[in-house]
Amino acid sequence: MDFFLPQDDGDDKAALFIKRAFNGSLVARWKHQMRTRARAVVPVASCNGLILFKPCMYSRAKVEFYIGNLITGELITMKHRYVRGYFCGFFYHPSRQEYKLLHCHRTDSTGNPFECEYTILTLGSTRWRTLRSLPCGVRQGSPPVILDDTLYWMTEDLYFNCPYTTCENSITTFSIHSEEFHTMSHPSIESEPIQCHRRLTLLAMDGRLTCWYFSGQVVHAWVSEVPGNWTSIYNLDFNGNFGSYISPRDGPGDNYNVRPVRIQDEKLTLVWPRTGVFRYDLLKNTVEKIELEGIFKLHYREGDLLLVTCYTKSLISLSNFYPGLSEIVVR
């Protein structure tokens, strides 16, 4: 359960926040509460200091999930009806001052095995509210980009043989206010869609949506000033700058599984599974490896157990939503 969270407070000395640095009694208490039924948990999203955890896919506690605040030490266990599916959004509704969870699960009600139903839960409530069904889901494993009260995801990959994903609808959007879903196209790329889509990643930069294409050795990036209209901003000789960090026996490697986290001051923070955590200077084309305190080697293959999301410390109390309760049943 080691994970790192790039801080949003601008303090370089606090740029990394890892679990082994937390108070020992807090760690022990959280582990006990989570392991009552769950063999292992995975952090999947963060919103204003609140972190969402779920059991790993092999756990017997699939109907449970957890929300905690590292600063207040609070943790709530929540049980719900969805044995399958995944969380695809954890966000704050500014005008209603509410925190919401967005969940996606297969339905196959129309004979389409890729059809997904989207439901939403407002923290403080004990009921999921159904929004609508769509022909396919959104990509799992990465929090959405949230800009101007809109969530952006890559649509489910063609790599998984989903026939409803095309270049024209490869990005799915969700409005926090209207709760409507829409789609838009990714930048124009000369590549087979099945190879192209799985190598694309969305990221926020200076309040704008950017799209990154990890093509194997190099990286291309575009910015969208108007939804669906893309302008090229970077063409990077990416892998060549990691020469001192990539083992010669591994060769130049393929960067398709690099997981970018955020951009700040023209520097891209990223995770390269089995290689490390890095800060890439986009102007100088230089790389700085980030050493995680207490972790000498990243013992994971695809980074699935690493929370790669921006994190802001806060004193938001979970008792504001469920006073006096540590376990909730959501219908």
C-alpha positions in Angstrom: 0.0 0.0 0.0 2.9 2.4 -0.5 1.9 5.3 -2.7 3.0 8.8 -3.4 1.0 11.9 -3.9 2.5 15.1 -5.5 1.5 18.0 -3.3 -0.5 21.0 -4.6 0.8 23.4 -1.9 4.0 24.4 -3.8 6.3 23.2 -1.1 9.2 21.4 -2.8 10.3 19.8 0.5 6.9 18.3 0.8 6.6 17.3 -2.8 6.2 13.6 -1.9 3.9 12.2 0.7 4.2 8.4 1.2 2.5 6.1 3.5 5.5 5.0 5.4 5.9 8.6 6.6 2.5 8.6 8.3 1.9 8.2 12.0 2.4 4.6 12.9 -0.7 4.3 15.0 -2.8 5.7 12.2 -1.4 3.1 9.7 -2.0 0.3 12.2 -5.6 1.4 12.8 -6.4 1.8 9.1 -4.9 -1.6 8.3 -7.0 -3.2 11.0 -10.3 -1.6 9.8 -9.5 -2.4 6.1 -8.4 -6.0 6.7 -11.4 -7.0 8.6 -12.6 -8.5 5.3 -10.3 -7.1 2.6 -7.0 -8.8 2.0 -5.5 -5.8 0.4 -6.7 -2.3 -0.7 -5.8 0.0 -3.5 -6.0 3.8 -3.4 -7.9 4.9 -6.6 -8.7 8.6 -6.3 -8.3 11.8 -4.2 -10.4 14.9 -3.8 -9.6 17.8 -1.5 -7.6 15.7 0.9 -10.1 12.8 1.0 -8.8 9.5 -0.5 -10.9 6.7 -1.9 -9.7 3.2 -1.5 -11.1 -0.1 -2.8 -10.2 -3.8 -2.2 -8.0 -5.4 -4.8 -9.6 -7.5 -7.4 -8.9 -10.8 -5.6 -10.3 -9.6 -2.3 -13.4 -11.2 -0.7 -14.6 -7.8 0.3 -15.5 -6.5 -3.2 -18.6 -4.8 -2.0 -16.7 -2.6 0.4 -14.8 0.6 -0.3 -13.2 3.2 2.0 -12.8 6.9 2.3 -10.2 8.4 4.6 -8.4 11.7 5.5 -4.7 11.3 6.2 -4.6 14.5 8.2 -7.6 14.0 10.5 -7.0 10.2 10.7 -10.6 9.4 9.9 -11.6 6.4 7.9 -15.1 5.2 6.9 -16.0 1.7 5.6 -18.8 1.8 3.0 -20.6 -1.2 1.7 -22.6 -1.2 -1.6 -24.4 -3.5 -4.0 -21.9 -3.5 -6.8 -19.8 -6.6 -6.8 -18.4 -5.6 -10.3 -17.6 -2.3 -11.8 -15.2 0.5 -10.9 -15.1 4.0 -9.6 -14.4 6.5 -12.4 -14.7 9.8 -10.6 -14.4 11.5 -7.2 -15.1 15.2 -7.4 -16.5 18.3 -5.6 -19.6 20.1 -6.8 -18.8 23.8 -6.1 -22.3 25.3 -6.3 -23.8 22.6 -4.1 -20.7 22.2 -1.9 -21.1 18.4 -2.2 -18.6 15.6 -2.7 -19.6 12.9 -5.2 -18.5 9.5 -6.4 -19.1 8.3 -9.9 -19.4 4.6 -10.5 -19.5 2.5 -13.7 -20.6 -1.1 -14.1 -21.6 -3.5 -16.9 -25.2 -4.1 -17.5 -25.6 -6.0 -20.8 -29.3 -5.1 -20.7 -29.5 -4.6 -24.5 -27.3 -7.5 -25.5 -24.2 -5.3 -25.8 -21.6 -6.8 -23.4 -19.8 -3.4 -23.3 -22.8 -1.4 -22.1 -22.2 0.4 -18.8 -24.5 2.0 -16.4 -23.3 5.1 -14.5 -24.5 5.9 -11.0 -23.6 8.7 -8.6 -23.3 8.9 -4.8 -23.3 12.2 -2.9 -21.3 11.8 0.4 -23.8 12.1 3.2 -26.4 10.0 1.3 -26.8 6.3 1.5 -28.3 5.7 -2.0 -26.7 5.5 -5.4 -28.6 7.5 -8.1 -28.7 6.1 -11.6 -27.6 8.6 -14.3 -27.8 6.7 -17.6 -26.3 3.8 -19.6 -23.7 4.3 -22.4 -22.6 1.8 -25.1 -19.2 1.5 -23.4 -17.2 2.6 -20.3 -14.3 4.8 -19.7 -10.7 3.7 -19.2 -10.0 2.2 -15.8 -7.0 2.9 -13.6 -6.6 6.7 -14.1 -8.5 9.5 -12.4 -10.3 11.8 -14.8 -8.9 15.2 -15.7 -11.2 17.8 -14.1 -11.3 21.3 -15.7 -14.1 24.0 -15.6 -16.4 21.6 -13.8 -16.1 18.9 -16.5 -14.5 15.5 -16.2 -12.5 14.0 -19.1 -11.5 10.4 -19.6 -10.2 8.3 -22.4 -13.0 6.1 -23.6 -12.7 2.3 -23.1 -9.8 1.0 -25.3 -10.2 -0.7 -28.6 -7.4 -2.9 -27.2 -10.1 -4.6 -25.3 -12.1 -5.2 -28.5 -14.8 -2.7 -27.7 -16.4 -1.9 -31.1 -18.1 1.2 -29.8 -14.8 3.1 -29.4 -13.8 5.1 -32.4 -11.3 8.0 -32.9 -14.3 10.4 -33.0 -15.6 9.4 -29.6 -12.3 8.4 -28.0 -12.7 10.9 -25.2 -15.7 10.9 -22.8 -16.7 14.1 -20.9 -19.1 14.6 -18.0 -20.5 17.9 -16.8 -20.7 18.2 -13.0 -23.6 20.7 -13.3 -25.8 19.1 -16.0 -24.7 15.5 -15.4 -24.6 15.0 -19.1 -22.1 12.8 -21.0 -20.6 13.8 -24.3 -17.7 12.6 -26.4 -14.9 14.2 -28.5 -12.1 13.2 -30.7 -8.4 12.8 -29.8 -5.7 14.6 -31.9 -5.0 13.3 -35.4 -2.4 10.6 -35.2 -1.1 8.4 -38.1 -1.5 5.0 -36.4 -3.8 2.1 -36.1 -6.6 3.0 -33.7 -6.1 -0.2 -31.6 -2.5 0.9 -31.0 -3.1 4.6 -30.8 -5.8 4.7 -28.2 -4.0 2.6 -25.6 -1.0 5.0 -25.8 -3.0 8.2 -25.2 -3.3 9.9 -21.9 -5.1 13.1 -20.8 -3.6 15.6 -18.4 -4.3 19.1 -17.2 -1.7 21.9 -17.8 -2.2 25.5 -16.8 -6.0 25.1 -16.7 -6.1 23.5 -20.2 -6.7 19.9 -21.4 -3.7 18.2 -23.0 -3.4 14.8 -24.7 -0.1 12.8 -24.6 0.9 10.1 -27.0 3.6 7.7 -25.8 4.5 6.1 -29.1 7.3 3.8 -27.9 10.4 5.9 -28.0 9.2 9.4 -28.4 6.3 11.4 -26.9 3.9 13.9 -28.7 1.6 16.3 -26.9 -1.3 18.5 -27.9 -3.4 21.1 -26.1 -7.1 21.7 -26.6 -8.2 25.4 -26.3 -11.6 24.5 -27.8 -13.1 21.0 -27.2 -12.1 18.7 -30.1 -9.6 21.2 -31.6 -6.0 20.2 -30.9 -2.7 22.1 -31.3 0.7 20.4 -31.1 2.9 21.7 -28.2 5.6 19.0 -27.6 7.6 16.5 -29.6 10.0 14.9 -27.2 12.9 12.5 -27.7 11.6 10.9 -24.6 13.3 7.6 -24.0 16.8 8.9 -24.9 16.7 11.1 -21.8 16.2 8.1 -19.5 19.4 6.3 -20.7 21.1 6.4 -17.3 18.0 4.9 -15.6 17.1 2.1 -18.0 19.1 -1.1 -17.6 21.1 -2.0 -20.8 19.6 -5.5 -20.7 16.2 -4.0 -21.0 17.1 -2.1 -24.2 15.5 1.3 -25.0 12.1 0.0 -23.8 8.6 0.9 -24.8 7.1 3.9 -23.0 3.4 3.0 -23.5 2.9 2.2 -19.8 4.4 5.4 -18.5 1.8 7.1 -16.2 2.0 10.9 -16.2 0.7 12.4 -13.0 0.8 16.2 -13.4 2.5 19.2 -14.9 3.7 22.1 -12.9 6.2 24.8 -13.9 6.8 23.0 -17.2 7.8 19.9 -15.4 6.1 16.6 -15.9 5.9 14.2 -12.9 5.5 10.6 -14.1 5.8 7.0 -13.0 7.6 4.5 -15.2 6.8 1.0 -13.9 9.8 -1.1 -12.9 12.0 2.0 -13.5 11.0 4.7 -11.1 9.3 8.0 -10.4 10.6 11.0 -12.3 10.3 14.7 -13.0 10.8 15.5 -16.7 11.7 19.1 -17.6 9.8 19.8 -20.7 11.9 22.9 -21.6 15.3 21.5 -21.0 14.6 17.9 -21.9 16.3 16.7 -18.7 15.2 14.0 -16.2 15.4 14.0 -12.4 14.6 10.8 -10.6 12.5 11.2 -7.4 13.7 9.0 -4.6 10.8 7.8 -2.4 11.8 7.7 1.2 11.7 4.1 2.6 11.3 2.6 -0.9 14.5 1.3 -2.4 12.9 -0.3 -5.4 9.4 -0.1 -6.9 8.1 -3.6 -6.4 5.2 -3.5 -8.8 4.9 -4.3 -12.5 2.3 -2.0 -14.0 2.0 0.5 -11.1 -1.5 -0.7 -10.3 -0.9 -0.4 -6.5 0.4 3.2 -6.8 -1.9 6.1 -6.4 -0.9 8.6 -9.1 -3.0 11.6 -8.5 -2.5 15.2 -7.1 -3.2 15.6 -3.5 -4.1 18.6 -1.3 -3.9 18.4 2.5 -7.1 19.3 4.2 -9.0 19.2 7.5 -12.3 18.1 6.0 -13.9 15.8 8.5 -15.8 12.7 7.5 -18.2 13.4 10.4 -19.6 16.2 8.3 -21.1 13.5 6.0 -21.8 10.6 8.4 -21.8 11.9 12.0 -20.7 9.3 14.5 -20.5 6.4 12.0 -17.5 4.4 10.9 -19.4 2.0 8.7 -22.1 2.8 6.1 -24.4 0.7 3.9 -25.2 2.3 0.6 -28.2 1.0 -1.4 
